[in-house]
Amino acid sequence: MTAAGTGETAALLRVAAAQPETTPYDVAANAQSHAAIIRAVGARVVVFPELSLTGYHFDAPVVSPSDPRLEPLVEACRETGSAALAGAPVAGDHIGMLVITGEDVAVAYRKIWLGNGETERFWPGAEAASIDIDGWRLGLAICKDTGVPEHAADTAALGIDVYVAGMLEHPADRDVISERAKRVTEDHRVWVVVASFAGSTGEGYEETAGGSAIWRPDGSRVASVGRDTGEAAVATLIRQSETMTFPLA
């Protein structure tokens, strides 16, 4: 799948792993909070956590790519030249990742490895997926996918430059995020970008881990944030990275 780009490989790719404030079930409000972060970070790619547009609720309705409530996201991407990757339940009862550009919205990926309780509502996706942005190939993952070496291997086989994941973890499991990311870098020598849910959400997650971060292919962490909503880890992906991390107003 190809998102908006120049058709040539860019030397740099500025990426953000964001932690928006999420209102349960309220796609319209969440689209606005996502859009605010997109405008604030000024990144070519902005990654959001698992089910970021609805919150982690197994009974949340499916979000269609044509849903008019997503228009603020499209508009923000149009203004900034960004592509956003946001989480939502999608058709077929999958946990999905939407790719939003200034032109349209599409389902980019469906989670393959489902976590505890998710199988009561959702079905696993069928295959690994990637998107191309400015000549960079981004492999896509959602939460438990990152804990399955087979998933990273299948995704890396697509010729990816970056392994991108939306996640959700309890605070006690925050170290799991970096452990999985480092394993992917060790096995496949690619950049890893993880957007991890912050704040409170459903299905027993009264608190979440946050800790969104970006890792170089050598396994070193180049940018990270804490547990607060409204934060984003931002890095420019290149052999010699210029990075920055900041809370958003």
N, C-alpha and C positions, 0 to 999 in steps of 0.2 A: 504494500500500500504506500502511496506517495502523498505526503502532505505538501502544503505550499512551499515552494522553494525556487531557487534560481536555475536548477538543472545542472549546476556545477558544484563540486565539492568545496565547501567553505573551509578556510584554515582554522577558524574559530567557531565554537558553538557555545553560546551563553545559555546556561540551564539553571532553573530554579526548582527546588523541592519545597513545596509550600504546605503550610498547616492552616487552612482556613477555619474560621468559626463556622460550625455547622449546626443548623436548626433542624430538629427532627422532622422528617418528611417534607420540609418546605423547600421545594426545588427552586422556586422563584427567589426566596431570600438567599439561598445558598449560591445561586448563580450570581447574585449581586456581590456576595462576599468573595467569590472566586474572581470576579471581574476586577474588584478593587486590588487584589493582590497582583493580578496580571499587569495592571497599570503601574503599580508601585515598583515591581522588580525590574522591569525593562529587559526581560529575557526572551530569547528566541523560542525556547521551550519551557513551559511551566507544568510541572507534574504535581498532581494532587493525590490524596490518599484513597484507599479502598472505599467505595460507596460514599464518596465525599459529597455528592449532590443530594443525597437523601438521608445520610447518616446510616449507621450499621443497624438496620431494622429488617428482619426477614420478611415482614409483611408490607414493605414499601412498594408502591406500584411501580411498574415498568416505566422507564423514561425513554421516550422515542427521540431519535435524532431530530425529528421535525417539531418537537415540543416548543411552542413559542416562548415558554419561560426561559429557554436557553439563549434567547436573543441578546441579553446583556453580555453574555460570554462571547458570542460571535462579534459583537460590536467592539468589545475590549480588545479582542485579537486583531480586528481590522485596524484599530487605532494604533496598536503597538507593533504590528507585524509578528505577533506571537502565534505559536501553536500550543494549545493546552490539552493535557491528558487528564480527564476527570472520571471519577468512578460513579456508577449507577447500575441498578437492575436494568437489564435490557431484554428485548424480545426473545422468547424461548425460555424465559426464566433462568437467565445466566447472570452471574456477577460480571459486569462488563467494564471496559475502559473505553470512553468516548474520546475521539480526537476532534478538537474544535479549532477551526481556523477563522480567518476573517471572511471566508466564503461559505462554509457549511459545517455540518456536524455529521460524524459517521461513527459507527461502532468499529473500533480498531482491534479489540481483543476480548475474548471471553475466558474467564478464569478456568483453568483445567483441574487443578488440585484443590478440592473443596475442604474447608475446615470443619471442625466439630459443629454439628447442628445445621450447617448450611445445606446439607443434602435433604433436609426436610422441605426445603422450598426450591432450591436451585439445582440446575443440571450442569455437569462439567462441560467446558468447551472442548472442541475437537482437536485443535492443533496449535502449535507455537505460532507467533505472529511478530511482525516487525513493521515499522514505518520508516520512510525515508524523508529526511528534512535537510535541505541544503547539501545533499550528498552524504550525510551521516545516516547510518542505519541504526535505528533504536529498536532493540528487542524488548518486548513487553511482558510484564509479570504482575500478578496480584497476590500479595500476602503469602499464603502457604506454598504457592508456586516456588517462592525463593528458597524454601527449605528442601526442595526435591532436586538433587543434582541432575537427574534426567531432564528436568525442565530447562535448566540452564544450558545443558549440553545441546538439547534440541533447538533452543533459541539461538545459541552461539553458532550452530550449524547454518543459520540463515545468513551468516557473514556480518554480524553486528559489530558496531563500534562501541555501543553503550547498552547496558542492561538497565532498564527503567522499571521501577516497581512502585505501586501504591500499596501501603501496608496499614495494619491495625494491630497493636499489641497492648497488653496490660503493662503498667509501669514496671512490674517485677521482671518482665521479659524484654526490657529495653536492649539488653546486651545481645539478644537474638538477632537484632537488626544488623549490627556490625559484624557478628560472626558469619551470618549468611553472605553479607556483601563481600567480606574478605575472601570467603571460599570461592565466590564467583570470580573475583579478580585473580586469585591464585590459579584456578583451573582454566580460565579463558583469556586473561590479560586484556580485559575491556574495562572501560569506565563503568561505574555503578552509581545510579541515582535513585534514592529511596525517599518518597514522600510518606511520612508516617502520621497517622491520625493524632490530633491533639484535642484536648477537652473531653467532654462527656458525650457518650452516645448510648445506643441500645444494646440489648442482648447481654447484659451484665457488665458492660464497659462503662461504669460510672466515672472511672478515670482511665486515661490512655497514656501511652508512653511518649508520644511526640518523638523528638530526636531525629528529625529528617536530616539527611546528610548526603554527601557526594564523595566518592572514593576514586582515586587515580587507578590506572591499571596495575600499578605496583603494590596496591593494597593500602597506601597511605590515605588518610582522610583529609580532604582538602577544604571542606566546609561542613558545618553542622549547626543545629540550633537546639534549644531546650524543649520544654514541655508545653509552652504557651501557644495558644491560638494566635494567628496573625503574624507568625514568624515564617521566614523562608531562608533556606540555605541556598546560596547562589555561587556559581563558579563558571569560569570561562574554560571550556574544554580545549586543550591543546597540549603539546608536549611540555611546554613550560607554562603552567597555569597561573593566571591572575585571579585571585579569589576574594570574596567578601561575604560576610555574614552579618545580618542586621535584623532587629525587630521592626515590624511595620507599624506605623501609627494607626 
